[in-house]
């Protein structure tokens, strides 16, 4: 992913760099003023070695101050952004690790639901587990959890949620019922997106 330096530079950093940049212009501006006020091209000839040395010190002192200020700007700017990039990288790694941990916990729970469903289809324990993990899926920002949850919702479980099996009622498992409805919406949206993409690929 492209890192946009200037978009991620805070105002205080812009003010600091701009201030140093303005200070860097001062010695160069002073050099130009003195140069055009005191020297003319082609006039200064026959200077002694000591005079040439003094002139070199004069020009070198001004240009070194300018280049030093520019170096400070570069160091400040890129050191700040390097630290910012490292922080963003570690936060992204931490978030990814947390997401993987949450998903593994969810998958373990789905396995429990599957085991109960295989042992006794539509059993009360199975329905309670399904309702609990439906709540986790609904509260999570990871939409894939709902699609994973859909893999264990059998026809028997759907009948239970619809209240077609005696004591099982939809109101007993509100999160599971809500998850089923949300899954239906997601699957319809995915189906429309897949159809649109397929039609786009078939166009000449």
Residue pairs with C-beta under 8 A, 6 or more apart in sequence:
3 81
3 85
5 77
5 81
8 81
8 84
9 77
9 80
9 81
13 76
13 77
13 80
16 76
17 73
17 76
17 77
20 69
20 72
20 73
20 76
21 69
21 70
21 73
23 69
24 65
24 66
24 69
24 70
24 73
25 66
27 61
27 62
27 63
27 65
27 66
28 62
28 63
28 66
30 62
31 58
31 59
31 62
31 63
34 58
47 55
99 142
102 140
102 142
103 142
103 144
103 145
106 133
106 136
106 137
106 140
106 145
106 148
107 148
109 129
109 132
109 133
109 136
110 133
110 148
110 149
110 151
110 152
112 129
113 126
113 129
113 130
113 133
113 152
114 152
116 123
116 125
116 126
116 129
117 123
117 126
117 152
117 154
117 156
117 157
120 126
121 154
121 156
122 154
122 156
122 157
122 159
122 160
122 165
122 168
124 168
126 157
127 157
127 160
127 168
127 172
127 173
127 176
128 173
130 149
130 152
130 153
130 157
130 173
130 176
131 172
131 173
131 174
131 175
131 176
132 175
133 149
134 149
134 173
134 175
134 176
134 178
134 179
135 175
136 145
137 145
137 146
137 148
137 149
137 179
138 146
138 175
138 178
138 179
138 182
143 186
146 179
146 182
146 183
146 186
147 183
147 186
147 187
149 179
149 183
150 183
150 187
153 180
153 183
156 165
157 176
158 180
159 165
159 168
160 168
160 173
161 168
161 170
161 173
161 176
161 177
161 180
162 170
163 169
163 170
170 177
